Amino acid sequence: MRQLAGRVIALAVGALVVLHTVDGREITVNPAQITTMREAHDASDPNRAFTKQVRCMINTADGKFVTVVEECEAIREMLK
């Protein structure tokens, strides 16, 4: 599988995507649990909902969300 902003880890049960928080920690996400992804507004936008380093918000099937530094488009490419 191609590597982009994060890594894809293949396991016996499927593949997990490794992404990164604004403080550099890795987050492993199950692609099957992703329900939506939302791009962050530009850093200069006064209606910005996240810190300037956040590029994408990922919502999961359990109703939680995670914000990551990878762009949503790069994550979509990893999921292909």
C-alpha positions as a Markdown table, in Angstrom:
| # | Residue | x | y | z |
|---|---|---|---|---|
| 1 | Met | 0.0 | 0.0 | 0.0 |
| 2 | Arg | 1.2 | 3.5 | -0.7 |
| 3 | Gln | 2.4 | 5.7 | 2.2 |
| 4 | Leu | 1.2 | 9.3 | 2.3 |
| 5 | Ala | 1.0 | 11.6 | 5.3 |
| 6 | Gly | 0.4 | 8.6 | 7.6 |
| 7 | Arg | 1.1 | 4.8 | 7.6 |
| 8 | Val | -1.2 | 2.0 | 6.9 |
| 9 | Ile | -0.8 | -1.1 | 9.2 |
| 10 | Ala | -2.1 | -4.4 | 7.8 |
| 11 | Leu | -3.4 | -6.8 | 10.4 |
| 12 | Ala | -5.0 | -10.2 | 10.2 |
| 13 | Val | -8.4 | -8.5 | 10.8 |
| 14 | Gly | -7.9 | -5.7 | 8.2 |
| 15 | Ala | -6.0 | -2.4 | 7.9 |
| 16 | Leu | -5.6 | 0.4 | 10.4 |
| 17 | Val | -4.5 | 3.9 | 9.4 |
| 18 | Val | -1.9 | 5.7 | 11.6 |
| 19 | Leu | -2.5 | 9.5 | 11.8 |
| 20 | His | -1.0 | 12.2 | 14.0 |
| 21 | Thr | -2.4 | 14.7 | 16.6 |
| 22 | Val | -1.1 | 18.3 | 16.8 |
| 23 | Asp | 1.3 | 17.3 | 19.5 |
| 24 | Gly | 2.8 | 14.5 | 17.4 |
| 25 | Arg | 1.2 | 11.5 | 19.0 |
| 26 | Glu | 0.1 | 8.7 | 16.7 |
| 27 | Ile | -3.6 | 7.7 | 16.5 |
| 28 | Thr | -4.5 | 4.4 | 14.9 |
| 29 | Val | -7.9 | 4.5 | 13.2 |
| 30 | Asn | -10.0 | 1.7 | 11.8 |
| 31 | Pro | -11.2 | 2.9 | 8.4 |
| 32 | Ala | -14.4 | 0.9 | 8.7 |
| 33 | Gln | -15.4 | 3.1 | 11.7 |
| 34 | Ile | -14.9 | 6.4 | 9.9 |
| 35 | Thr | -18.3 | 8.0 | 9.2 |
| 36 | Thr | -17.3 | 11.5 | 8.0 |
| 37 | Met | -14.3 | 13.7 | 7.5 |
| 38 | Arg | -14.3 | 17.5 | 7.6 |
| 39 | Glu | -11.6 | 19.8 | 6.3 |
| 40 | Ala | -10.5 | 22.6 | 8.7 |
| 41 | His | -11.0 | 26.2 | 7.7 |
| 42 | Asp | -8.0 | 28.3 | 6.7 |
| 43 | Ala | -5.8 | 29.4 | 9.6 |
| 44 | Ser | -6.9 | 33.0 | 9.1 |
| 45 | Asp | -10.6 | 32.3 | 9.1 |
| 46 | Pro | -12.3 | 33.8 | 12.2 |
| 47 | Asn | -14.8 | 31.0 | 12.2 |
| 48 | Arg | -12.1 | 28.3 | 12.6 |
| 49 | Ala | -13.3 | 25.6 | 15.0 |
| 50 | Phe | -9.9 | 24.0 | 15.7 |
| 51 | Thr | -6.3 | 25.0 | 16.4 |
| 52 | Lys | -4.2 | 26.2 | 13.4 |
| 53 | Gln | -2.4 | 22.8 | 13.1 |
| 54 | Val | -5.5 | 20.7 | 12.7 |
| 55 | Arg | -6.2 | 19.9 | 9.0 |
| 56 | Cys | -9.0 | 17.3 | 9.3 |
| 57 | Met | -11.7 | 16.2 | 11.7 |
| 58 | Ile | -12.6 | 12.5 | 11.6 |
| 59 | Asn | -16.0 | 11.3 | 13.0 |
| 60 | Thr | -16.3 | 7.7 | 14.0 |
| 61 | Ala | -19.2 | 5.3 | 14.2 |
| 62 | Asp | -19.3 | 5.5 | 18.0 |
| 63 | Gly | -20.1 | 9.2 | 17.9 |
| 64 | Lys | -16.6 | 10.4 | 18.8 |
| 65 | Phe | -14.2 | 12.5 | 16.7 |
| 66 | Val | -10.5 | 13.0 | 16.4 |
| 67 | Thr | -8.6 | 16.0 | 14.9 |
| 68 | Val | -5.4 | 15.3 | 13.0 |
| 69 | Val | -2.7 | 17.2 | 11.2 |
| 70 | Glu | -3.0 | 15.2 | 7.9 |
| 71 | Glu | -5.3 | 16.7 | 5.3 |
| 72 | Cys | -8.6 | 14.9 | 4.6 |
| 73 | Glu | -7.6 | 14.4 | 0.9 |
| 74 | Ala | -4.4 | 12.6 | 2.0 |
| 75 | Ile | -6.4 | 10.4 | 4.3 |
| 76 | Arg | -8.9 | 9.6 | 1.6 |
| 77 | Glu | -5.9 | 8.5 | -0.6 |
| 78 | Met | -4.7 | 6.2 | 2.1 |
| 79 | Leu | -8.1 | 4.6 | 2.4 |
| 80 | Lys | -8.2 | 3.7 | -1.3 |
